Amino acid sequence: MGDLKSIVKDLKSHATKEKAAFLPYFFKTGKGQYAEGDRFHGIVVPDQRSIAKLHTPSTDKSTIVELLHSPFHEERLTGLFILCNKFNAAKKIQKEKEWVDLYLKNANRVNNWDLVDNTAHIILGQWLENNDRSILYKFAKDKSLWKNRIAVVATLHFIRKNDFNDIFQLSEIMLNHTHDLMHKATGWMLREAWKRDATAVEKFLKKFGHKMPRTMLRYAIERMPEPKRKAYLNIKFQPY
């Protein structure tokens, strides 16, 4: 147990043809799409989490790296679930840095939105709570869409601690981002911040709402009362 062969065998035992046919369309794997060429066994996320939990104690770093470099989406995500489990266990004894380093070294394999969204705030967000956060801004300006998303989603951990400085700075950077997935992620984080400090987020929106891509704005204001939401939607868009 814990070796690549055993983990993949367990994953495949939960695969279905129906999911294998559906997931490539859901994750946009066609030519020119954001996940072009990604492959799927056809396994639901709860099964991947269960398999990751089962194998975490006996899985070493080299096996995690093998999973992260798999062409199959579910193998990468399961590897990331194991990595998150390792990080959380190590954090209890203040030895989590090695797992953060492993995550960052393989960040190019965290290459779809669900892979990012299930890990960035857990590993990078928690680590950066009390460490230098400059890597967020390096990732935010990287050519990689997925590193951009890692930077933004990592702030979910700070937001839950009522720390909004970084999401506001990163949101300003993302105002001229061209990809819809970043508009959604940034708007999502602003919405999460709004739940905790509506005044601060609305101040930000009043300053930048007219420059904000419509999708980003719609996600940010989704939970607002209808009259206020309509007022923001009526702001004339003036892009950079």
N, C-alpha and C positions, 0 to 999 in steps of 0.2 A: 504494500500500500504506500502511496505517496510518490511513486514513480510515474513518469509520463504515460506509459502504457496502461497502467491501472486506472489513472484518472480519465483518460480518453475512453477506455472501455466502459467505465461507469457512465460517462456522458452519453455515449452512443446508445446505451441501453434505455435511455429516456427519449431518444429521438423519434420524431414522427414524420412521415412523408408530407403530411398536410402543412406542418410548420416549416419544413425545409423548403416547400414551394412558396409559402407566403412571405417569409422573412426577407428574402432578397428584394422584394418589391417594397416592403415596409421601410427597409434601411437604405433604399436608393443605391443599388449596386450596379446599375446599368452604365453603359458607356457615357462618360462625361458627367456622371452624377457624383455626389460627394463621397460615396463609398464604393466606387467602381472596383469590381473584382472581388469584393469580400464574399466569403463562402460560409455556408451554414449547414449544420447537421440537422437542425430542427428541434431545439430543446428550449423549454420555457425557463424563465429566470429563477423561479423558486426551486426547480430541480438543480440548477447550477449552484445556487447558494447552498443547498443541502450537501451536494457533492464536495463543494469547497470546504465546508465545515468538517465533513468526515475526513478529508485528506490533509487539512491544515497541519495537524501535529507532526505528520511524518513527511511533509514536503519540504525540500531544501530550496535554496536560492536558484540553483542551476535548473531545477525542474520548473520553477516559476518562470524563469527566462525562456525556457523551451515553450511553455504555454503561450507566453506573450508574443513569441515569434511564429506562432501557428498561423496558417492562412485561414483557419476557421474561427469565426467570430466568437462562438461559445467557448472555445478553448482559451482564447485571450481573456474573455470576461471572467471565466472561472479562475484563471491565473490571478486576475486582479482581485477577485474576492478573497482568494487565499492570501494575497499580499496585504489586503486590508486587515484580515484577521491577524496576520503576523505583526503588523504595525500596532494594532490595538493592544495585543498582548505585551509587546515590548514596551509600549508607552507606560504601562503600569510600573515598570522598573527603570524607566528613563533610559532605555536603550533602543529607541525607535529610529534613530538617525540612519542606521544601515538600510532600513526599509524605505525611508524617504529617498535615500541615494539611489536605491535600486529602481524606484518609481521614476525618478527624474532621468536616470540613465536610459530608461526604456520608454520615455514619454512619447516617442514617435510610434510606439505600438499601442498607445491609448488612442486609437484612431477611428472612433465613431462616437456619436453624442452620448450613447448610453454607457459606453466605457468611461467616458469623462465624468458623466453625471453621477455615477455610482462610486467614484473614487476620489475626485479632486478635493472635495471639502473634507473628506475623512482623513486622507493622508497629508496632502499639501496644506490644506487649511488648518488642520490641527497643529501641524509642525510650525507653521509660520505665525501662529498666535503670539509666540514669544521669541520669534527670530526675525532676522532681516527679511523684508518682503520684496526686495528689489527684483527677485526672479519673476514675480507676477508681472512686472512691467516689461521685462525682457520677453516673457512669453506672449504678452499682449501685443507686442510689436513684431513678433515672429511671422514668417511667411506661412507657417502652418496654421490652418484653421483650428486644428485640434488643440494646439498649444494655446491659441487665443482663448478657446473655450475653457481649458483647464484654468487659466488665469482668472477668468470671471467666476466660474463655478466654485473655485476654491474659497471665494469670499463668503460663501454661504455659512461657513463656520464662524467667521467674524460677525456676520449679520446676526446670527443667533446669540451672539454675545453683546449685541447692541453697539457694535463697532462698524460704522458705515463709511469711514474715510476712504478706504480702498475701492469700494464699489462705486462711489461717486467719481473718483479719479479714473477708474477703468471705464466707466460708462461714458465719460467725456472722450476718452480715446476711441471708444467703439462707435461714436456717432457717425463716423464716415466709413465704417466697415461695410463691405459690399455683400456679405453673405447673410442670408436669412437666418441661418442657425445661430449666428452671433447676435442678431437682433432679438431673437427669441430668448436666448440665454441671459442677455443683459437685462431685458425687460422683466424676465422672471426674477432675477436677483433684486431689481428695484422694487418689484411687488412684495418680495419677502421683507425688504427693508421697510416698506410703507406700512406693513402690518405692525411693525414695532415702533416706528416713528414717522407718522404720517406728515407731520409738519416739515421735517427735514427733507423728505423725498419730494413733497410738493414744492418746496423752495427750489430744489434742483430742477424739477420739471418746468417751473415757471421761467427759469433761466435758459433751459436747453430744449424744452419741448418742441419749439418751432424748428429745431435743427435735427430732431430725432426721427429716424426711419419709422414709418407708421407702425410696422409690426412691433418694434421695440416699445413704442408708446402704448400700443394696445395691450401688450402683456403687462406693462408697468401699472396701468390704471384699471386692470380687469376687475379688481375687488372694490373699487370706489363706488360710492352712491351714484346712481344713474345721472342725476343732473351734473354732478362734478365731472363724471366720466365724459359726458357729451361736450362739456365746455372744453376739456382738453382736446377732444377729437376735432373741435372746430378751429383749433389753432392752425393758422396757415403755415404749411411746411415750407421752410427756407433752408435747404441743405447747404453744406459748406461748398 
